[in-house]
């Protein structure tokens, strides 16, 4: 269940960290401001805010390019801790750094993973070494069969690569699993960060990238976020105006193993960001982006929404909340019946349909006798 209010007056917004940091000079050739065009932000558990700045101004109009950068702020006093300019050989004029995931279990040895949806690459940044490197893989590219979108009655084509990036809790060796997918695509992938943290290993571990499965027809997804406490991966289904989930402990990534959290053709038109906070609340931003890009927003309507729900409520009664366990007794009865049917088959040809009916009945009994844990 998502909760949201609809006040008659919108609150005044205060720029972070201040107005001066966003002041863009109109003089050609002048230095850019501290923050040019942030596309995604991520607060880590070390009290830092990571801001991914694309450097692209007015992407739909008189476009201007500045250097892409990564800004890290101290959330305790809003001071700029570090400004890292992405090396120009790690992105191109086709690039758009669209998302960021931060591996922050060790505050002094944190890593950021920057998804380049325009040039289909992943930039890895090391906090300790203050350097970055580019990783390329076929799985970062768009799926040409998933390029057609239909949102709010608008039909359009996109060719965006990797965008959804989310990190699991660390394993016994201290590494996480990075779950990722392309915006123009319906498949989910993963890679252990052990193979990303080392620049040399990242270029020589092609087969370590895994295909998990498909989200099915119209399963294009932009953003995702993994709740480490429950192990649930949340992601947006932009063509279906929905939020879905998958429990990462489930070995199967299929349409049946994925849960539908929330769907609305009014309040969830183009969910464009997802977060889970430290208090186990799921937050979703919907902004009707395709309408803004290809049509015209109705200024008398609500176009931008922030929706929230406790994670426990969001996944309740979905496949992300529980798993099916078939009674061992019923399993044994099914096996015994199948063995009996096979043994008697030569002498009971006339009753073969009865045998099949009995087996089917036991299978149905097993299905409806499952218990949730």
N, C-alpha and C positions, 0 to 999 in steps of 0.2 A: 504494500500500500504506500503510495507516495502522497506527501503532504505539501501543499503550497497555498499561499494566500494571494489575493488579487487586490491590493490596495488601490484606491483611486489615484493617488499621487505617488510617483516614483521617487525614491530617496535620492538625494544628491550624492554623486559619486566623488570620492576623493582619490586622486591618482597616487599610485605607490611607486617609489617612496615619497615623491613630492612632484609638484608641477614642473620644477626646473629640470628634472631628469628627462622629461618628455618634450622639451621645447625644441622644435625643429625649425632651424633658420630657413627663410625663404630665399636666401642669397645662394646662387649657384656656386658650387665649389667650396662651400663652408663646411666646417666640421659637423658631423652628426651629433645628435644629443646622446646622453648616456643610454637611453632606451629608444630604439628606432621603431621596431615592429615586432613585439613579442607575440608568439603564436601559441606557446604552451608554457605552463609553470608547474613546478613540483616542489612541495615542501618536504624536506627529509626529516628523519627522527633526530637529527643533530642540531635542530634549531636553525636550519638554513633554507633559504628559498632560492631554487634554481630557475632562472628565467632563460628560455630559449628564444633568442632574437633572430628572426630571419634576415633582417636588414633590408627587406623589400617594402617600399613605400608605394601605396596606391596601386595594388596589383591589378585592379580592374580598370584603371584609368591611365593617367600619365605616370607610368611606372618609373621608379628610381631605385637604384641598387646601392646599398652600402654593405660593408663587410658583415657577414654573419658572425654572431658572437654568443657567448655563454656568460651570463651574469649571475653571480652568487651573492645573496644578501644575508646579513645576520638578522634573523627575525626578532631578536631581543631588542635591538636598537635601530633597525632598518639601515645599518651602514653597509656599504658595498664592500664585501670581502675580497672579491676577485672579479676581474673582467678579462675573459679569455677570448681572443679573436681566433676564429676558426681559420686555419691555414687555407689559402686560396686553392691549393692543389687538392683539397678534399671535397670541394663542391664546385658546381658549374653555374652558368646563367640559367640552366633549366632546373636547378635545385630549389627546393622549398623544404626547409627543416621544419617538419610538422608536428613532431612529438618527442617527448623525453621521458626516460625512465631512469631512476637513480638507485644504485645499489649502495646502501648506506649502513650496512650492519657494522662496518668499521669506519668511524667518522673520519679518521686520518688516512684511510685507504679506500675512499669511495670512488665509484665509477659512474659515469653518466653515459647513456646510450641514446644517441640522437638519430631519429628516423628521417631520412631524406626521401620524401614521397615523389619529388620531381625527377631526381636522377637515380632513384632506386638504390640507395646505399645506406649504410649504418656507420655513423661516426662514434667511436668510443673515446671517452675523455677520462683521464686519470687525474684525480685530485692531488694525489701525493707527488706525481711526477710533472704535473702541470703541462701535459702534452696530450695529443689526440692522434688517432689513426683511422683510416677509412677501411671498412670491410665491405666486400661485394659478394653477392651470391645470387643464383638464379631465382631463389624463392623471394627475393626482394622486389621482383618485377611484377607488373600487372598481369592479370589473366585476361587475354583478349576476348574470352567468351563471357566475361562479366562486366563489359564496358558500358552497357545500357542501364540507365537508372530511370526510375519513375518516382518522384517525390511530390506529393501534394498536387498531382495531376500534371506536373512538368516532366517532360521526357528530355533527357540529355545524355551525353556520353562523356565519360571521364577516363583518364588513363593513368591514374595515380598508383604509385607503388607502395612500399612499406609505410605504414602509418601507425597501426596499433602495436604498442609495445608495453609489456607488463612483466614484472619480476616476481618470482616466488620467494618464499623464505629460503635461507641458505641450507645446503645439504651438510653432511658430516664433514666435508672438506672445506666448507666455508663458501662454496660457490652457489649461485642461484640458477634457476632456469628462466631464460628469457622467452616468453611467449610472444609471437609476433604474427602479423598478417598484413596484407595489402588492402588498401581501400577498394581498389578495383580487383576484386577477387572474392572467393567464398571459402578458401582453405585456411586452416590454422597450422602454424609451424612452431617449432621450438628449437632452442640451442642452449647448452649449458655454458654459463659465462666463463668457465675455465678456458674455453676455446676462443673467447673474445678478448679477455684481459691482456693476453700476450700478443703483440702485433704480428710476430712471426707465425705463431700458432693459428692466429685468426685467418691467415692467408693459406694455410695448409691443412685445414680441417673441413674440407668440403662435405664429406660424408657424415659429419657429426650433426649436421642440420637435419631435423626430423619433420616429416609430414604427419600431422595428427589426425586430420580428417576434414570433412566439409560441413559448412553450415546450411547447405542446400540451396534451392532456387531463391533468388533475390536475397541471398545471404551476405551481401556486401556490408562491410563493417569498417568504421573509421577508427574510433578510439576504444581502449580497453583499460581495465584496472584490476589487479589481483588483490583480493583481501587475504592477507597472510594468515590471519587468525582462523579463518574457515577454509582456506585453500580454494576459494571460489573465484573464478575469473568472470568478471562482468564485461560486457561489450555491447556496443550500440549496433542495431540493425537499421541502417539509414533508409533503406528502401521499404521497410515495413513499419517505420515509426515506432520502434520498440527497443527495449533493453532486454538482453538475454544473459544467460549464465551457463557455466560449465564447471563442475567440481573437478579440480586437477588431479585428485586421487583416483578418479574414474579412468580405467585404462582405455575406455572406448570414447572417441569423439565422433558422435554421430548425431543426426537430427533427433533421435530418440533420447540420447543421453544429455541433451541440452535443454535447459529450462527457459520458459518465457516469464520474465519478471514483470514487465509493464508494457502496455501498448496503448497508444492513443493517437488518433488522427487529428487531434486538436492541440493537446499539450505536449506531445512528443514529436512534433514535426522537425526532423533533423536533429537528433541528439548529438551534440558536438563535443562534449567532454564528460568524463566520468572520474569520480574520485571516491575513495573510502577514507574517512578520517579516523583519528585515534580513538574515537568513542564508538566505533562500529556503525557509523552512519554512511549510507550510500548517497552521493550527491550527483545530480545530472543537470547539465546545461543544455537546453534546446533553443535554437536560434533561427530556424527557418532560412538557413543560408541559401539554398537553391532559389527560393523565391526572391531573395535580395539580389542574387546574381543574374537571374534570367527573367524576372518579372518585376513586380513592385510590391513592397511591403504595404499593408494596410495600416496607416498610422493611427486609425481609430481602434485597432485591435491590439491584443497582447501578442507581441512577436518574440519576446525573449523571456525565458522562464528558467528558474532554478528550482528543481524538485528534489526532495530528499525523503529518505525512508531508512529506518533501522535495517541493517543487513538481515537480521533474523526474520523480520517481516517480509523483506523483499524476496527471500528464497523459500519462504514457507510453502509447503505443498508443491514444490518443484523438484526436479531431479537433482538439484544442487543441495537440497536439504537432507536427503536420505538416499539410501540405495536398497535395491530389492534383494531379499534373501529368501530363496526357495527352501521349504522344509525338507530336510534330508529324508524323512520318512516318505514324502511324496515322490522325491527323486528316485528312491529305491523301488517304489511301487511302479513308477513309469518304466524303469529299466527291466523289472521283472515281467511286466506285461508285454514289453517289446520282445523279450527273449521267448516268452511263451507263444506269442504270435508267430515268431519265426520258426519255432519248433513244430507248431501244429499246422503250419501253412500247407504242407503237402497233402494232409488228410482232411483239411477243412476248407477247401476252396470255396465251397458254397457260402461259408460264413466269413469270408475275408472282409466284407464291408462292416460286419459287426465288430471284428477285431480292430479295424481302423477307428470305428466310432468310439470304442472303449478307450483306445489310446488317446484320441483327441479329447475325450471327456476328462481323462486324468491330467492331460496337459492344461486344460482350462481350469481344472481344480487347483492345480499347482499355481497357475497365474493368479487366481483370485484368492489364494491362501497365503500370499506373500505377506511378510511383516516388514514394517519400516523401522530402520535403526538410524 
